[in-house]
Amino acid sequence: MKNALPSDTKISKEARECVQECVSEFIAFITCESCEITQVEKRKTINGEDIIKAMENLNFVQYLEFVEFYNRRYKDVLKKNEGKDIDINSDAMSQGTINKGQ
């Protein structure tokens, strides 16, 4: 959170907790919609496409470009490292940027 703000900005404990609670609620909201999608399709596992479809259904279209980008990157890393243990927080996932119109 601090990386997104100017270096001289201070964040109160209450503000951090509020943002963390909002993020948790957002994730739960998307997860519930994704779960409904899997139930309709008679599946038990939520995948990246379910998350994308849930975000579309809930009209969170402003985030779709980023989610689709990282879903593709995740799949690419899995293909490259097939059969190997990977750390999704490693450089393999964090390299690159999203460019508009890509």
C-alpha positions as a printed Julia matrix, in Angstrom:
102×3 Matrix{Float64}:
   0.0     0.0     0.0
   2.85    2.39    0.83
   4.4     1.83   -2.61
   1.34    3.38   -4.26
   1.62    6.6    -2.23
   4.23    9.37   -2.11
   7.13    8.49    0.2
   6.28   11.21    2.71
   2.71    9.97    3.2
   1.79    8.45    6.53
  -0.97    5.87    6.91
  -2.74    5.43   10.22
  -3.29    1.98   11.68
  -7.06    2.49   11.36
  -6.72    3.39    7.67
  -4.61    0.28    6.99
  -7.14   -1.9     8.79
  -9.99   -0.31    6.87
  -8.29   -0.96    3.52
  -7.48   -4.54    4.54
 -11.13   -5.12    5.48
 -12.31   -3.67    2.17
  -9.89   -5.87    0.22
 -11.08   -8.93    2.14
 -14.71   -8.1     1.36
 -13.9    -7.52   -2.31
 -12.15  -10.89   -2.55
 -15.04  -12.63   -0.79
 -17.55  -10.95   -3.14
 -15.67  -12.11   -6.26
 -15.13  -15.57   -4.78
 -18.84  -16.03   -4.02
 -19.78  -15.11   -7.6
 -17.05  -17.43   -8.93
 -18.37  -20.23   -6.74
 -21.87  -19.76   -8.15
 -20.44  -20.05  -11.67
 -18.73  -23.34  -10.81
 -21.91  -24.69   -9.2
 -23.97  -23.92  -12.31
 -21.33  -25.7   -14.4
 -21.25  -28.59  -11.9
 -17.58  -28.14  -11.04
 -15.84  -27.91   -7.67
 -12.72  -25.91   -8.54
 -12.67  -22.17   -9.21
 -10.21  -21.22  -11.96
  -8.94  -17.96  -13.42
 -11.63  -17.84  -16.08
 -14.28  -18.1   -13.36
 -12.79  -15.09  -11.6
 -12.79  -13.13  -14.87
 -16.38  -14.12  -15.63
 -17.43  -13.19  -12.07
 -15.83   -9.78  -12.41
 -17.65   -9.26  -15.71
 -20.96  -10.34  -14.12
 -20.4    -7.95  -11.22
 -19.41   -5.13  -13.6
 -15.83   -4.77  -12.37
 -14.73   -4.27  -15.98
 -12.08   -1.68  -15.07
  -9.99   -4.49  -13.53
 -10.42   -7.07  -16.28
  -7.4    -6.07  -18.34
  -5.1    -6.62  -15.35
  -6.72   -9.86  -14.21
  -6.69  -11.29  -17.74
  -3.04  -10.29  -18.16
  -1.94  -12.01  -14.95
  -4.1   -15.05  -15.65
  -2.3   -15.44  -19.01
   1.09  -14.89  -17.35
   0.3   -17.48  -14.68
  -0.65  -20.04  -17.35
   2.53  -19.26  -19.31
   4.69  -19.77  -16.22
   2.93  -23.05  -15.47
   3.57  -24.29  -19.02
   7.25  -23.28  -18.9
   7.77  -24.96  -15.54
   5.63  -28.03  -16.13
   6.47  -30.67  -13.57
   8.61  -28.32  -11.46
   7.72  -26.67   -8.18
   7.23  -22.94   -8.76
   6.86  -19.96   -6.5
   4.18  -17.7    -7.96
   5.83  -14.78   -6.16
   9.12  -15.37   -7.97
  10.59  -13.19  -10.7
   8.93  -15.39  -13.3
   5.54  -13.92  -12.37
   6.6   -10.42  -11.41
   8.54   -9.48  -14.54
   6.8    -7.39  -17.16
   4.24   -4.66  -17.29
   0.8    -4.12  -18.67
   0.64   -1.74  -21.59
  -2.65   -0.29  -22.78
  -3.59   -1.6   -26.19
  -1.32   -4.64  -25.89
